[in-house]
Amino acid sequence: MLDETGIILSSVELSRKIVFWNNSSKKSINFFIGGPWGHDSRVYAKADMVLSMSKMTFTHEMIVLFLYEQIYRAYKIINNEKYHY
């Protein structure tokens, strides 16, 4: 789950988490982005991890783009591929 109060990971740390989750018994990885008022307390209670994209404030629409980019970057890291050419 994404929330401004969550932990902040580097791109490499996120890629390691993705590898860990892919190797665990979990069938899928889901990222939940809340709206302007965040998530319901029931969502927090069920989250495996609360992740923050930054200490700065962004709109939830911008976070969708940032998250896609970080997932793409994570898989580039996992596959030992170049990100910048």
Contacts in CASP RR format, 6 or more apart in sequence:
PFRMAT RR
TARGET T0000
AUTHOR 0000-0000-0000
METHOD contacts of the structure
MODEL  1
MLDETGIILSSVELSRKIVFWNNSSKKSINFFIGGPWGHDSRVYAKADMV
LSMSKMTFTHEMIVLFLYEQIYRAYKIINNEKYHY
1 31 0 8 1.000
1 32 0 8 1.000
1 39 0 8 1.000
1 43 0 8 1.000
1 44 0 8 1.000
1 47 0 8 1.000
1 49 0 8 1.000
1 50 0 8 1.000
1 51 0 8 1.000
2 31 0 8 1.000
2 32 0 8 1.000
2 33 0 8 1.000
2 34 0 8 1.000
2 50 0 8 1.000
2 51 0 8 1.000
2 52 0 8 1.000
2 53 0 8 1.000
2 63 0 8 1.000
2 67 0 8 1.000
3 34 0 8 1.000
3 38 0 8 1.000
3 39 0 8 1.000
3 44 0 8 1.000
3 50 0 8 1.000
3 51 0 8 1.000
3 52 0 8 1.000
4 52 0 8 1.000
4 55 0 8 1.000
4 57 0 8 1.000
5 50 0 8 1.000
5 52 0 8 1.000
6 50 0 8 1.000
6 51 0 8 1.000
6 52 0 8 1.000
7 49 0 8 1.000
7 50 0 8 1.000
7 51 0 8 1.000
7 52 0 8 1.000
8 51 0 8 1.000
8 52 0 8 1.000
8 53 0 8 1.000
8 54 0 8 1.000
8 55 0 8 1.000
9 17 0 8 1.000
9 51 0 8 1.000
11 70 0 8 1.000
11 73 0 8 1.000
11 74 0 8 1.000
11 77 0 8 1.000
12 77 0 8 1.000
14 70 0 8 1.000
14 74 0 8 1.000
15 73 0 8 1.000
15 74 0 8 1.000
15 75 0 8 1.000
15 77 0 8 1.000
15 78 0 8 1.000
17 49 0 8 1.000
18 29 0 8 1.000
18 71 0 8 1.000
18 74 0 8 1.000
18 75 0 8 1.000
18 78 0 8 1.000
19 78 0 8 1.000
21 29 0 8 1.000
22 29 0 8 1.000
31 51 0 8 1.000
31 67 0 8 1.000
31 71 0 8 1.000
32 39 0 8 1.000
32 43 0 8 1.000
32 47 0 8 1.000
33 60 0 8 1.000
33 63 0 8 1.000
33 64 0 8 1.000
33 67 0 8 1.000
34 60 0 8 1.000
35 60 0 8 1.000
36 60 0 8 1.000
44 50 0 8 1.000
53 63 0 8 1.000
53 66 0 8 1.000
53 67 0 8 1.000
53 70 0 8 1.000
58 66 0 8 1.000
73 83 0 8 1.000
76 82 0 8 1.000
76 83 0 8 1.000
77 83 0 8 1.000
END
